[in-house]
Amino acid sequence: MRLEFFPHKINHDGITIDGHTGNITFEAMRWLSKHSINVTLLNWNGQLLANVMPEQPKSGKLRIKQYQKYLDSVSRFEIALKTVQAKVEHSLNLLEELSRFYESVDIVKIRKAVEKEDLFLLDTMKNSEKQDISKLIKQLMTYEGRISGIYLENLTAIFNQLNPEFQFTGRKNKSNSRNYNASDEINALLNYGYAILESEIRKGINGIGLDYSIGFLHEINQSRTPLVYDVQELFRWLIDVSVIQLLEEKKIKKSDFIITENYHTRLGEDVAKLLIEKINSNFNAKYSYKNGKQYSYQFILQDNLQQLSNFIVGKKEEFEFVMPKMKVNRKYNLELREKILNMTPEERKRFGINKSTLWHIRKNLSEGKIPKIYEKILLKI
């Protein structure tokens, strides 16, 4: 496929390269950089290899202030705490939205379990100024890990309900303590999605001028980017819901994935394209933000990074990660979806549904759109 772009008429804000063959010229790289288009290079397993981004703003003062905030235990813990709280809030929001369509997600039970963990966190925060910062961060990560366990348990049930053939058991497996080399299709999808997310966050941090290597929640580690991981925690749920939406459409199967000679699973070209489309759709969905105006999560990510930057340099005395809650816009549940997609001609006639009406509803469902299902049809089904 050949794509041609012209200056000031580019309908893409990023390009993802996923493959072992092909080439890109230096002239193309220069042209993309001049037009602030991020180029992302992924490894076969969905791991981010590199980003080609426009030049970072020269912000020595910002970086010095960032280091000072990191070294100040009170400030570091404050930012780390706000990061975890925002992650938990939006993870629970997604589960609450999913509970409207999946009986396995018992939101009352989930909130009771989270309340117990909140008590643990409150106990951790007692006399926090007198405690060692590394111990505080470790306790905060323990709290975050427990909540993530509750969250992942519910996602696992959904993944297996949508496609039992993929046999998803969790993010880690016996042969691999890390998540890079996926042992199953769900992990391959998540790895790929998180790599796309990581690229977006790198681009945002680069545009602000902050130092990737100095985070507030994740510890400094050679060859790692803790600040990217910190911010990534805030938006992981967006990748999770994108994977769920893709599975709901029933468009992918085992044969769409590639098994390497080391028995690792990677996405085929068509699956990768479908997932990227889902992620882009969710990132560009508009939500009420700042004085009731409509903005995409892509803008909201950048604005939150700017607010963090303002707090770091002292332009703001207080700081919060502010993100509107996502809404899953669907008027039907999966059971109804399956009934409609698998409805026989005899059932259609018995329910009194017009043939062309059923065809249009099925078409919208297959394309991931919200079909208009009249109440009289719902009552019959």
RAHUMO-V988064 format. One record per residue. N is the residue number from 0. SS is DSSP state (@ for helix, = for strand, . for the rest). OMEGA is omega in radians with two decimals (NA if undefined). Layout:
# RAHUMO-V988064
N,SS,OMEGA / N,SS,OMEGA
This chain:
# RAHUMO-V988064
0,.,-3.13 / 1,.,3.09 / 2,.,3.09 / 3,.,3.14 / 4,.,3.12 / 5,=,-3.11 / 6,.,3.10 / 7,.,3.11 / 8,=,-3.08 / 9,.,-3.09 / 10,.,3.08 / 11,.,3.07 / 12,.,3.10 / 13,=,3.11 / 14,=,3.11 / 15,=,3.12 / 16,=,-3.12 / 17,.,-3.12 / 18,.,-3.09 / 19,.,-3.13 / 20,.,3.14 / 21,.,-3.13 / 22,.,3.06 / 23,.,-3.04 / 24,.,3.07 / 25,@,-3.14 / 26,@,3.11 / 27,@,3.12 / 28,@,3.12 / 29,@,-3.10 / 30,@,3.13 / 31,@,3.14 / 32,@,3.13 / 33,@,-3.12 / 34,.,3.03 / 35,.,3.09 / 36,.,-3.10 / 37,=,3.08 / 38,=,-3.11 / 39,=,3.12 / 40,=,-3.12 / 41,=,3.02 / 42,.,-3.12 / 43,.,-3.07 / 44,.,3.13 / 45,.,3.14 / 46,.,3.13 / 47,=,3.11 / 48,=,-3.07 / 49,=,3.01 / 50,=,2.97 / 51,=,-3.03 / 52,.,3.05 / 53,.,-3.12 / 54,.,-3.14 / 55,.,3.08 / 56,.,3.11 / 57,.,-3.01 / 58,.,-3.12 / 59,@,-3.14 / 60,@,3.13 / 61,@,-3.11 / 62,@,3.11 / 63,@,3.12 / 64,@,3.11 / 65,@,3.12 / 66,@,3.14 / 67,@,3.10 / 68,@,3.13 / 69,@,-3.10 / 70,@,3.09 / 71,.,-3.01 / 72,@,-3.13 / 73,@,-3.13 / 74,@,-3.13 / 75,@,-3.13 / 76,@,3.13 / 77,@,-3.13 / 78,@,3.12 / 79,@,3.14 / 80,@,3.13 / 81,@,3.12 / 82,@,-3.12 / 83,@,-3.13 / 84,@,3.13 / 85,@,3.11 / 86,@,-3.12 / 87,@,-3.12 / 88,@,-3.06 / 89,@,3.02 / 90,@,3.11 / 91,@,3.11 / 92,@,3.12 / 93,@,3.12 / 94,@,3.12 / 95,@,3.09 / 96,@,-3.12 / 97,@,-3.13 / 98,@,3.10 / 99,.,-3.04 / 100,.,-3.11 / 101,.,-3.12 / 102,.,-3.11 / 103,.,-3.13 / 104,.,3.14 / 105,.,-3.01 / 106,@,3.10 / 107,@,3.11 / 108,@,-3.14 / 109,@,-3.11 / 110,@,3.08 / 111,@,3.12 / 112,@,3.14 / 113,@,3.11 / 114,@,3.09 / 115,@,3.12 / 116,@,3.08 / 117,@,3.09 / 118,@,3.07 / 119,@,-3.13 / 120,@,3.12 / 121,@,3.11 / 122,@,3.11 / 123,@,-3.05 / 124,@,3.12 / 125,.,3.14 / 126,.,-3.08 / 127,@,-3.12 / 128,@,-3.09 / 129,@,-3.08 / 130,.,3.09 / 131,.,-3.03 / 132,@,-3.14 / 133,@,3.10 / 134,@,3.12 / 135,@,-3.14 / 136,@,3.12 / 137,@,3.11 / 138,@,3.10 / 139,@,3.10 / 140,@,3.09 / 141,@,3.09 / 142,@,-3.14 / 143,@,3.14 / 144,@,3.12 / 145,@,3.10 / 146,@,3.12 / 147,@,3.10 / 148,@,3.09 / 149,@,-3.13 / 150,@,-3.09 / 151,@,3.11 / 152,@,3.13 / 153,@,3.09 / 154,@,3.13 / 155,@,3.12 / 156,@,3.14 / 157,@,3.13 / 158,@,-3.11 / 159,@,3.05 / 160,@,-3.10 / 161,@,3.13 / 162,.,3.14 / 163,@,-3.10 / 164,@,-3.10 / 165,@,3.02 / 166,.,3.13 / 167,.,3.13 / 168,.,3.14 / 169,.,-3.08 / 170,.,3.13 / 171,.,3.13 / 172,=,-3.04 / 173,.,-3.09 / 174,.,-3.04 / 175,=,3.13 / 176,.,3.11 / 177,.,-3.03 / 178,.,-3.00 / 179,.,-3.06 / 180,.,-3.02 / 181,.,3.09 / 182,.,-3.13 / 183,.,-3.03 / 184,@,-3.12 / 185,@,3.11 / 186,@,3.10 / 187,@,3.11 / 188,@,-3.13 / 189,@,3.12 / 190,@,-3.11 / 191,@,-3.14 / 192,@,3.14 / 193,@,3.08 / 194,@,3.07 / 195,@,3.11 / 196,@,3.13 / 197,@,3.12 / 198,@,3.12 / 199,@,-3.10 / 200,@,3.06 / 201,@,3.14 / 202,@,3.14 / 203,@,3.13 / 204,@,3.11 / 205,@,-3.13 / 206,@,3.13 / 207,@,-3.13 / 208,.,3.10 / 209,.,-3.12 / 210,.,3.13 / 211,.,-2.94 / 212,.,-3.14 / 213,.,3.07 / 214,.,-3.11 / 215,.,3.08 / 216,.,3.13 / 217,.,-3.08 / 218,.,3.05 / 219,.,-3.13 / 220,.,-3.12 / 221,.,3.13 / 222,.,3.10 / 223,.,3.12 / 224,.,-3.03 / 225,@,-3.12 / 226,@,3.08 / 227,@,3.14 / 228,@,3.10 / 229,@,-3.07 / 230,@,3.13 / 231,@,3.13 / 232,.,-3.08 / 233,.,-3.00 / 234,.,-3.14 / 235,@,-3.12 / 236,@,-3.12 / 237,@,3.05 / 238,@,-3.13 / 239,@,-3.12 / 240,@,3.09 / 241,@,3.10 / 242,@,3.12 / 243,@,-3.14 / 244,@,3.12 / 245,@,3.12 / 246,@,-3.13 / 247,@,-3.09 / 248,.,3.06 / 249,.,-3.11 / 250,.,-3.06 / 251,.,-3.13 / 252,.,-3.08 / 253,@,-3.09 / 254,@,3.12 / 255,@,-3.13 / 256,=,-3.11 / 257,=,3.07 / 258,=,-3.12 / 259,.,3.14 / 260,.,3.07 / 261,.,3.13 / 262,.,3.00 / 263,.,-3.07 / 264,=,3.07 / 265,=,-3.09 / 266,=,2.95 / 267,.,-3.05 / 268,@,-3.09 / 269,@,3.12 / 270,@,3.12 / 271,@,3.14 / 272,@,3.13 / 273,@,-3.13 / 274,@,3.12 / 275,@,3.11 / 276,@,3.11 / 277,@,-3.11 / 278,@,3.12 / 279,@,3.13 / 280,@,-3.14 / 281,@,3.13 / 282,@,-3.08 / 283,.,3.06 / 284,.,-3.06 / 285,=,3.11 / 286,=,3.14 / 287,=,-3.05 / 288,.,3.10 / 289,.,3.11 / 290,.,3.07 / 291,.,3.11 / 292,.,-3.07 / 293,=,3.12 / 294,=,3.10 / 295,=,3.08 / 296,@,3.09 / 297,@,3.08 / 298,@,-3.09 / 299,@,3.06 / 300,@,-3.12 / 301,@,-3.12 / 302,@,3.10 / 303,@,3.06 / 304,@,3.10 / 305,@,3.11 / 306,@,3.06 / 307,@,3.10 / 308,@,3.12 / 309,@,3.11 / 310,@,-3.11 / 311,@,-3.10 / 312,@,3.07 / 313,.,3.09 / 314,.,3.09 / 315,.,-3.13 / 316,.,3.14 / 317,.,-3.09 / 318,.,3.04 / 319,.,2.93 / 320,.,-3.09 / 321,.,3.12 / 322,.,3.09 / 323,.,-3.13 / 324,.,-3.13 / 325,.,3.04 / 326,.,3.04 / 327,.,-3.06 / 328,.,3.13 / 329,.,-3.10 / 330,.,-3.10 / 331,.,3.05 / 332,.,-3.06 / 333,@,-3.13 / 334,@,3.12 / 335,@,3.13 / 336,@,-3.13 / 337,@,3.12 / 338,@,-3.11 / 339,@,-3.11 / 340,@,-3.07 / 341,.,-3.09 / 342,.,3.13 / 343,.,3.09 / 344,@,3.13 / 345,@,3.13 / 346,@,3.13 / 347,@,3.14 / 348,@,-3.13 / 349,@,3.12 / 350,@,3.12 / 351,.,-3.13 / 352,.,3.13 / 353,.,-3.10 / 354,@,-3.14 / 355,@,3.10 / 356,@,3.13 / 357,@,3.14 / 358,@,-3.14 / 359,@,3.12 / 360,@,3.13 / 361,@,-3.14 / 362,@,3.13 / 363,@,3.12 / 364,@,-3.13 / 365,@,3.14 / 366,.,3.12 / 367,.,3.13 / 368,.,3.10 / 369,.,-3.11 / 370,.,3.06 / 371,.,-3.12 / 372,.,-3.08 / 373,.,-3.07 / 374,@,-3.12 / 375,@,3.08 / 376,@,3.12 / 377,@,-3.12 / 378,@,-3.14 / 379,@,-3.11 / 380,.,NA
